[in-house]
Amino acid sequence: MPPATEKLSKPLLPRSEDDPESAVNCSDIGDTIHSTENGSDSSSSSDSTTYERRSRNIKLVIAYQFFAMAARSLWNQSVLSAYVFLLKTDDPKFVGFLTGLMGLSQMFTSFPAGYLADRYRRDTMLKVASIVGTVAVSLTYYAAQQNSFTTLAAGLCTWGFFWGISNTSVMALFADSISDGDRSYYFMMRMLLQYFGNTFGPGTALILFSRLGNDWTLEECSVVMRAGQVVAIPALILLWFMNDDFCESDDNEDTEISTYQLLSDDSDTEENMRNDEVDEEENDNEALLDTNDEEHENSALCCIPMHRVVPVMVASADIMAGLAAGMSIRYFPIFFLDNLKLSPAQVQVVFMCSMLSMAIMGRLAQWIGKKLGRLQVTICCKWTGAFLLMTMVAAYKNGANALCVCVLFILRTCIMNSPGALTRSVLMDHVPKEERAKWSALESVNMFSWSGSAALGGFLVDSEGILFNFTFTSVLQLFATIPLILVFKRVKSEN
């Protein structure tokens, strides 16, 4: 048997036909090339199948989001507030009460649902959500038909259960089906369909109100409420077709060895053996420099562990923003109805313009976020939206006409809400797959803070007035960006 050094010195390609050992090496390499090509074809076919399966989940979630938001915006965006306001003889406190009830039921449901979705299967929880949603549709339809406040409260409470179960599992399943680096794009596509769904609702309400008489009456609002329940049915059906088996695999590493690597590794063995020690020293030095550069960025923040800093700060900012927005969001329709004296059709046009503008601004925010940073763009949008709300209040106080006030409202709404997909993609990028449903449950806390603060907003409107409520909201929205500022350098780029 020849020494190892002698074997290494032999060429991989034959120098003559009399070198049988070299010829055998070439044959082995040829076999390796052939097997590698076959493996590549098989891998390509497997990758294509995996993509199609993941694509099915993505398409289902996006379609579900459209129908769910179309239904919700039809009955819950502007009509619900007006309906309750009229049902309880122009008392805004009951609007906040029902909204808070829905948010409370969603919060209590979301955490157990998130735990079960992570522990077992997300698609099972979605089937349960579909059944609960069917009950919610039935109760709300009956309540609107009978003008029953008690049954409406039960229906909205059941809707809270539905959103608590469905939102956690849908968001986690959606994130599981997308590769790292692509989430802001697909989350933005989902957000765009959500905005288009939110535009479909007011558009349908506009047609219904125009045909019914275009007046703020219980009868007209009741018809629109019931129509919204019917539109929700396709969303409940789509939940049955989502599947955990179509998610992104945990193991995405490519283990194939290329032919080029095979050839170059063999031919460079001697040189690599001579340079191993030098390479190890250089790598150690580079790792030490990288560690020093990132020491501050990867350190813990106060009592929050290092790996939890980004998701905790992003979730905290979302909850604070939801708390601020909830104080006023339910009272914009009442502001249009009672202060600006707009007709139902005019209010629907305002909300349609807002949703379409949000779709455009959302896509623009995602593109700029790729260039400048997702959190940087988010903070700029939040600040701009808060100052526009202050400007809207000042314009109304100074006698500006309704058109000017509505334009400021549309600008404020589209800019303030445009970076929603950016913060969600940051959150999902910084939590492990097995915890995504639990973190998605925080969206329900956000919903409760939104709904719970609506009750607080009702008392504030009753005591201080609706304009004071709007101003207070804008100040809170500015403070809600502080957690995002603290994690600027910790968020990994999608590039």
C-alpha positions as CSV (number, residue, x, y, z in Angstrom):
1,M,0.0,0.0,0.0
2,P,1.6,3.3,-1.0
3,P,2.1,6.1,1.6
4,A,-0.6,8.7,1.9
5,T,1.7,11.5,0.5
6,E,2.4,9.4,-2.6
7,K,-1.4,8.7,-3.1
8,L,-2.1,12.4,-2.8
9,S,0.4,13.2,-5.5
10,K,-1.3,11.1,-8.1
11,P,-3.2,13.1,-10.7
12,L,-7.0,12.8,-10.8
13,L,-7.1,12.7,-14.6
14,P,-5.1,10.0,-16.5
15,R,-1.9,11.1,-18.2
16,S,-1.8,8.0,-20.4
17,E,-3.7,4.8,-21.1
18,D,-1.1,2.8,-19.1
19,D,-2.2,4.5,-15.8
20,P,-5.0,2.2,-14.7
21,E,-5.3,3.7,-11.2
22,S,-6.0,7.1,-12.7
23,A,-8.5,5.7,-15.1
24,V,-10.4,4.2,-12.2
25,N,-10.4,7.6,-10.5
26,C,-11.9,9.2,-13.6
27,S,-14.6,6.5,-13.7
28,D,-15.5,7.2,-10.1
29,I,-15.8,10.9,-10.8
30,G,-18.0,10.2,-13.9
31,D,-20.3,8.1,-11.8
32,T,-20.4,10.8,-9.1
33,I,-21.2,13.4,-11.8
34,H,-24.0,11.2,-13.1
35,S,-25.5,10.6,-9.7
36,T,-25.2,14.2,-8.8
37,E,-27.1,15.3,-11.9
38,N,-29.8,12.7,-11.2
39,G,-30.0,14.0,-7.6
40,S,-30.3,17.5,-8.8
41,D,-33.2,16.7,-11.1
42,S,-34.9,14.8,-8.2
43,S,-34.2,17.8,-5.9
44,S,-35.6,20.2,-8.4
45,S,-38.8,18.2,-8.8
46,S,-39.1,17.9,-5.0
47,D,-38.6,21.7,-4.6
48,S,-41.3,22.4,-7.2
49,T,-43.7,20.1,-5.4
50,T,-42.9,21.7,-2.0
51,Y,-43.4,25.2,-3.5
52,E,-46.8,24.3,-4.9
53,R,-47.9,22.8,-1.6
54,R,-46.8,25.9,0.3
55,S,-48.3,28.2,-2.3
56,R,-51.7,26.5,-1.7
57,N,-51.6,27.6,2.0
58,I,-50.6,31.1,1.0
59,K,-53.4,31.5,-1.5
60,L,-56.0,30.1,0.9
61,V,-54.9,32.5,3.7
62,I,-54.9,35.5,1.3
63,A,-58.4,34.5,-0.1
64,Y,-59.7,34.0,3.5
65,Q,-58.3,37.4,4.5
66,F,-60.2,39.1,1.7
67,F,-63.6,37.5,2.5
68,A,-63.2,37.9,6.2
69,M,-62.3,41.6,5.9
70,A,-65.0,42.2,3.3
71,A,-67.6,40.9,5.7
72,R,-66.2,42.6,8.7
73,S,-65.9,46.0,7.0
74,L,-69.4,45.7,5.7
75,W,-71.1,45.4,9.1
76,N,-68.4,46.2,11.7
77,Q,-66.4,49.1,10.3
78,S,-68.9,52.0,10.2
79,V,-72.4,50.5,10.3
80,L,-72.1,48.8,13.7
81,S,-71.2,52.0,15.6
82,A,-74.1,53.9,13.9
83,Y,-76.5,51.0,14.5
84,V,-75.7,50.8,18.3
85,F,-75.7,54.6,18.5
86,L,-79.3,54.7,17.1
87,L,-80.4,51.6,19.0
88,K,-79.5,53.1,22.3
89,T,-80.9,56.6,21.6
90,D,-77.7,58.4,20.7
91,D,-75.6,57.2,23.6
92,P,-71.9,56.6,22.6
93,K,-71.0,54.6,25.8
94,F,-72.8,51.5,24.5
95,V,-70.7,51.5,21.4
96,G,-67.6,51.2,23.6
97,F,-69.3,48.6,25.8
98,L,-70.0,46.2,23.0
99,T,-66.6,46.7,21.4
100,G,-64.9,46.0,24.7
101,L,-67.0,42.9,25.2
102,M,-65.9,41.5,21.8
103,G,-62.2,42.3,22.6
104,L,-62.4,40.7,26.0
105,S,-63.8,37.5,24.6
106,Q,-61.1,37.4,21.9
107,M,-58.3,37.9,24.5
108,F,-59.5,35.1,26.7
109,T,-59.8,32.7,23.8
110,S,-56.6,33.6,21.9
111,F,-54.0,32.3,24.5
112,P,-55.5,28.8,24.9
113,A,-56.0,28.7,21.2
114,G,-52.4,29.7,20.5
115,Y,-51.1,27.1,23.0
116,L,-53.2,24.3,21.4
117,A,-52.2,25.4,17.9
118,D,-48.5,25.2,18.8
119,R,-48.9,22.0,20.8
120,Y,-51.1,20.1,18.3
121,R,-52.2,21.2,14.8
122,R,-53.1,24.6,13.5
123,D,-55.6,23.3,10.9
124,T,-57.6,21.5,13.6
125,M,-58.0,24.9,15.5
126,L,-59.1,26.5,12.2
127,K,-61.9,23.9,11.8
128,V,-63.1,24.7,15.4
129,A,-63.0,28.4,14.5
130,S,-65.2,27.8,11.5
131,I,-67.8,26.2,13.7
132,V,-67.7,29.0,16.2
133,G,-67.9,31.6,13.4
134,T,-71.1,29.9,12.1
135,V,-72.7,30.4,15.5
136,A,-71.5,34.1,15.5
137,V,-73.1,34.7,12.1
138,S,-76.4,33.2,13.1
139,L,-76.6,35.2,16.4
140,T,-75.7,38.5,14.8
141,Y,-78.0,38.0,11.9
142,Y,-80.9,37.3,14.2
143,A,-80.0,40.2,16.5
144,A,-80.0,42.6,13.5
145,Q,-83.3,41.2,12.3
146,Q,-85.0,41.7,15.7
147,N,-83.1,44.8,16.7
148,S,-82.2,43.0,20.0
149,F,-79.3,44.6,21.9
150,T,-78.9,41.5,24.2
151,T,-78.7,39.1,21.3
152,L,-76.3,41.5,19.5
153,A,-74.0,41.4,22.6
154,A,-74.1,37.6,22.5
155,G,-73.3,37.6,18.8
156,L,-70.3,40.0,19.2
157,C,-69.0,38.0,22.1
158,T,-69.1,34.9,19.9
159,W,-67.3,36.8,17.1
160,G,-64.6,37.6,19.7
161,F,-64.2,33.9,20.3
162,F,-64.0,33.3,16.6
163,W,-61.3,35.9,16.0
164,G,-59.3,34.7,19.0
165,I,-59.2,31.1,17.7
166,S,-58.8,31.9,14.0
167,N,-56.3,34.8,14.1
168,T,-53.7,33.0,16.1
169,S,-53.7,29.9,13.9
170,V,-54.1,31.6,10.6
171,M,-51.2,34.0,11.2
172,A,-48.9,31.2,12.4
173,L,-49.8,28.9,9.5
174,F,-49.2,31.7,7.1
175,A,-45.8,32.5,8.6
176,D,-44.9,28.7,8.6
177,S,-45.6,28.5,4.8
178,I,-43.2,31.3,3.9
179,S,-39.4,31.2,3.8
180,D,-37.3,33.6,5.8
181,G,-36.6,36.8,3.8
182,D,-39.9,36.6,1.9
183,R,-42.3,37.4,4.8
184,S,-42.6,41.2,4.4
185,Y,-43.6,40.6,0.7
186,Y,-46.2,38.0,1.4
187,F,-47.4,39.7,4.5
188,M,-47.8,42.9,2.4
189,M,-49.8,40.9,-0.2
190,R,-52.0,39.6,2.6
191,M,-52.4,43.2,3.8
192,L,-53.2,44.4,0.3
193,L,-56.0,41.9,0.0
194,Q,-57.2,42.8,3.5
195,Y,-57.4,46.5,2.3
196,F,-59.3,45.5,-0.8
197,G,-61.6,43.5,1.3
198,N,-62.1,46.5,3.6
199,T,-62.9,48.5,0.4
200,F,-65.4,45.9,-0.8
201,G,-67.4,46.3,2.5
202,P,-68.0,50.0,2.3
203,G,-68.6,49.7,-1.5
204,T,-71.4,47.2,-0.9
205,A,-72.8,49.3,2.0
206,L,-72.8,52.3,-0.4
207,I,-75.0,50.4,-2.9
208,L,-77.3,49.1,-0.2
209,F,-77.8,52.5,1.5
210,S,-78.4,54.2,-1.9
211,R,-81.1,51.7,-2.7
212,L,-82.7,51.8,0.8
213,G,-83.0,55.6,1.0
214,N,-79.6,56.9,2.2
215,D,-80.7,57.7,5.8
216,W,-79.3,56.8,9.2
217,T,-82.2,54.6,10.4
218,L,-82.3,51.3,12.3
219,E,-84.0,49.5,9.4
220,E,-81.3,50.5,6.8
221,C,-78.5,49.7,9.2
222,S,-80.1,46.3,10.0
223,V,-80.2,45.3,6.4
224,V,-76.5,46.1,5.9
225,M,-75.6,44.2,9.2
226,R,-77.3,41.1,7.9
227,A,-75.7,41.4,4.5
228,G,-72.3,41.4,6.2
229,Q,-73.1,38.1,7.9
230,V,-73.8,36.4,4.6
231,V,-70.5,37.6,3.1
232,A,-68.7,36.0,6.0
233,I,-69.7,32.5,4.9
234,P,-67.0,31.9,2.2
235,A,-64.3,32.8,4.7
236,L,-65.6,30.2,7.2
237,I,-65.6,27.6,4.4
238,L,-62.0,28.4,3.4
239,L,-60.7,27.6,6.9
240,W,-61.5,23.9,6.3
241,F,-59.0,23.6,3.4
242,M,-55.9,25.0,5.1
243,N,-53.4,22.2,6.1
244,D,-50.3,22.0,8.3
245,D,-48.8,19.5,5.9
246,F,-48.3,22.4,3.3
247,C,-46.0,24.4,5.6
248,E,-42.3,25.2,5.0
249,S,-40.0,22.4,6.2
250,D,-37.8,23.1,9.2
251,D,-34.8,21.6,7.5
252,N,-34.0,23.7,4.4
253,E,-30.3,23.1,4.2
254,D,-28.9,21.9,0.9
255,T,-26.8,18.8,1.6
256,E,-25.8,18.0,-2.0
257,I,-22.1,18.2,-2.9
258,S,-21.5,19.7,-6.4
259,T,-19.1,18.1,-8.9
260,Y,-17.0,21.1,-8.8
261,Q,-16.5,20.8,-5.1
262,L,-15.6,17.1,-5.5
263,L,-12.9,17.8,-8.0
264,S,-11.5,20.9,-6.3
265,D,-11.5,19.3,-2.9
266,D,-9.4,16.4,-4.1
267,S,-6.9,18.4,-6.1
268,D,-6.4,21.0,-3.3
269,T,-6.1,18.6,-0.4
270,E,-2.3,19.1,0.1
271,E,-2.6,22.9,0.0
272,N,-5.6,22.8,2.5
273,M,-3.6,20.6,4.9
274,R,-0.7,23.1,4.8
275,N,-3.0,26.1,5.4
276,D,-5.4,24.8,8.1
277,E,-3.6,26.4,11.0
278,V,-3.5,29.8,9.3
279,D,-7.2,29.7,8.4
280,E,-8.2,28.7,11.9
281,E,-6.3,31.7,13.3
282,E,-7.8,34.1,10.8
283,N,-11.4,32.8,11.5
284,D,-10.9,33.1,15.2
285,N,-9.8,36.7,14.8
286,E,-12.7,37.6,12.5
287,A,-15.2,36.0,15.0
288,L,-13.7,38.0,17.8
289,L,-14.1,41.2,15.8
290,D,-17.7,40.4,14.8
291,T,-18.5,39.6,18.5
292,N,-17.2,42.9,19.6
293,D,-19.1,44.8,16.9
294,E,-22.4,43.1,17.7
295,E,-22.0,43.0,21.5
296,H,-24.3,46.0,22.1
297,E,-26.8,45.0,19.5
298,N,-27.2,41.4,20.9
299,S,-27.2,42.3,24.5
300,A,-30.2,42.0,26.8
301,L,-32.5,45.0,27.3
302,C,-33.3,45.6,31.0
303,C,-34.7,42.3,32.2
304,I,-35.7,40.9,28.8
305,P,-33.5,38.0,27.5
306,M,-31.4,38.8,24.4
307,H,-33.5,36.5,22.0
308,R,-36.7,38.0,23.3
309,V,-35.9,41.7,23.0
310,V,-37.1,42.3,19.4
311,P,-40.5,40.4,19.6
312,V,-41.3,41.8,23.0
313,M,-40.6,45.4,21.9
314,V,-42.5,45.0,18.6
315,A,-45.5,43.4,20.3
316,S,-45.4,46.1,23.1
317,A,-45.5,48.8,20.4
318,D,-48.4,47.2,18.6
319,I,-50.4,46.9,21.9
320,M,-49.7,50.5,22.8
321,A,-50.7,51.6,19.3
322,G,-53.9,49.5,19.5
323,L,-54.7,51.0,22.9
324,A,-54.4,54.5,21.4
325,A,-56.3,53.8,18.2
326,G,-59.1,52.0,20.0
327,M,-60.0,55.2,21.9
328,S,-61.1,56.9,18.6
329,I,-61.6,54.3,15.8
330,R,-65.2,53.5,16.8
331,Y,-66.1,57.2,17.1
332,F,-65.0,58.3,13.6
333,P,-68.4,57.1,12.1
334,I,-70.2,59.0,14.9
335,F,-68.1,62.1,14.2
336,F,-69.1,61.9,10.5
337,L,-72.7,61.3,11.4
338,D,-73.2,63.7,14.3
339,N,-70.6,66.5,13.7
340,L,-70.1,66.6,9.9
341,K,-73.7,65.6,9.1
342,L,-72.6,63.2,6.4
343,S,-75.1,60.8,4.8
344,P,-74.5,57.0,5.0
345,A,-73.4,57.0,1.3
346,Q,-70.9,59.8,1.9
347,V,-69.4,58.0,5.0
348,Q,-68.9,54.8,2.9
349,V,-67.1,56.8,0.2
350,V,-64.7,58.2,2.9
351,F,-64.0,54.7,4.1
352,M,-63.5,53.3,0.6
353,C,-61.0,56.0,-0.2
354,S,-59.2,55.3,3.0
355,M,-58.9,51.6,2.3
356,L,-57.7,52.1,-1.3
357,S,-55.1,54.6,-0.1
358,M,-54.0,52.2,2.5
359,A,-53.4,49.6,-0.1
360,I,-51.2,51.9,-2.1
361,M,-49.3,53.3,0.9
362,G,-48.9,49.8,2.3
363,R,-47.1,48.6,-0.9
364,L,-45.0,51.7,-0.9
365,A,-44.0,51.2,2.8
366,Q,-42.9,47.6,2.1
367,W,-40.7,48.8,-0.8
368,I,-39.1,51.6,1.2
369,G,-38.7,49.3,4.2
370,K,-36.5,47.0,2.1
371,K,-34.2,50.0,1.4
372,L,-34.2,51.9,4.7
373,G,-35.3,49.4,7.3
374,R,-38.7,48.2,8.3
375,L,-38.9,49.8,11.7
376,Q,-37.5,53.1,10.5
377,V,-40.3,53.4,7.9
378,T,-42.9,52.3,10.5
379,I,-41.9,55.1,12.9
380,C,-42.0,57.7,10.2
381,C,-45.5,56.6,9.2
382,K,-46.8,56.5,12.8
383,W,-45.5,60.0,13.5
384,T,-46.9,61.4,10.3
385,G,-50.3,59.9,11.0
386,A,-50.4,61.2,14.5
387,F,-49.7,64.8,13.4
388,L,-52.3,64.5,10.6
389,L,-54.9,63.6,13.2
390,M,-54.0,66.7,15.2
391,T,-54.2,68.7,12.0
392,M,-57.7,67.3,11.3
393,V,-59.0,68.3,14.7
394,A,-57.5,71.8,14.3
395,A,-59.1,72.2,10.9
396,Y,-62.5,71.3,12.2
397,K,-62.2,73.7,15.1
398,N,-61.3,76.5,12.8
399,G,-64.3,76.0,10.6
400,A,-62.8,74.0,7.7
401,N,-65.4,72.4,5.4
402,A,-66.3,68.7,5.6
403,L,-64.3,67.9,2.4
404,C,-61.1,69.3,3.9
405,V,-61.6,67.4,7.2
406,C,-62.4,64.1,5.3
407,V,-59.2,64.5,3.1
408,L,-57.1,64.9,6.3
409,F,-58.8,61.8,7.8
410,I,-58.1,59.7,4.7
411,L,-54.4,60.8,4.7
412,R,-54.1,60.1,8.4
413,T,-55.7,56.7,8.1
414,C,-53.7,55.4,5.1
415,I,-50.3,56.6,6.4
416,M,-50.8,55.5,10.0
417,N,-51.9,52.0,9.0
418,S,-49.6,51.4,6.0
419,P,-46.7,49.7,7.9
420,G,-48.8,47.0,9.6
421,A,-47.3,44.2,7.5
422,L,-43.8,45.4,8.3
423,T,-44.1,45.0,12.1
424,R,-45.8,41.6,11.7
425,S,-43.0,40.4,9.4
426,V,-40.4,41.6,11.9
427,L,-42.2,39.8,14.8
428,M,-42.4,36.5,12.9
429,D,-38.8,36.7,11.7
430,H,-37.6,36.9,15.3
431,V,-39.6,34.1,16.9
432,P,-39.1,30.3,16.4
433,K,-41.7,28.4,14.4
434,E,-43.0,26.4,17.3
435,E,-43.9,29.7,19.2
436,R,-45.5,31.6,16.3
437,A,-49.1,30.8,17.3
438,K,-48.4,32.0,20.8
439,W,-47.0,35.3,19.6
440,S,-49.8,35.6,17.1
441,A,-52.1,35.5,20.2
442,L,-50.7,38.8,21.1
443,E,-52.7,40.2,18.2
444,S,-55.7,39.4,20.3
445,V,-54.3,41.3,23.2
446,N,-53.8,44.1,20.8
447,M,-57.5,43.7,19.8
448,F,-58.5,43.7,23.4
449,S,-56.5,46.9,24.1
450,W,-58.2,48.3,21.0
451,S,-61.6,47.2,22.2
452,G,-61.1,47.9,25.9
453,S,-59.9,51.4,25.2
454,A,-63.0,51.9,23.0
455,A,-65.0,51.7,26.2
456,L,-62.6,54.2,27.8
457,G,-63.0,56.4,24.7
458,G,-66.8,56.3,25.1
459,F,-66.6,57.7,28.6
460,L,-64.0,60.3,27.4
461,V,-66.3,61.4,24.6
462,D,-69.2,61.6,27.0
463,S,-67.3,63.8,29.5
464,E,-64.8,65.8,27.4
465,G,-66.0,65.6,23.9
466,I,-65.1,63.7,20.7
467,L,-62.4,66.2,19.6
468,F,-60.5,65.9,22.9
469,N,-60.6,62.1,22.4
470,F,-59.0,62.4,19.0
471,T,-56.2,64.7,20.3
472,F,-55.5,62.3,23.2
473,T,-55.3,59.4,20.7
474,S,-52.6,61.2,18.6
475,V,-50.4,61.8,21.7
476,L,-50.6,58.2,22.7
477,Q,-49.7,57.1,19.2
478,L,-46.5,59.1,19.4
479,F,-45.5,57.4,22.7
480,A,-46.3,54.0,21.2
481,T,-43.2,54.2,18.8
482,I,-40.7,54.3,21.7
483,P,-40.2,50.5,21.9
484,L,-39.5,50.4,18.2
485,I,-36.8,53.0,18.5
486,L,-35.0,50.9,21.1
487,V,-34.6,47.9,18.7
488,F,-33.5,49.7,15.5
489,K,-30.2,47.9,15.2
490,R,-31.3,44.6,16.5
491,V,-33.7,43.8,13.6
492,K,-32.2,41.7,10.9
493,S,-32.5,42.9,7.3
494,E,-34.5,40.9,4.7
495,N,-31.7,41.4,2.2
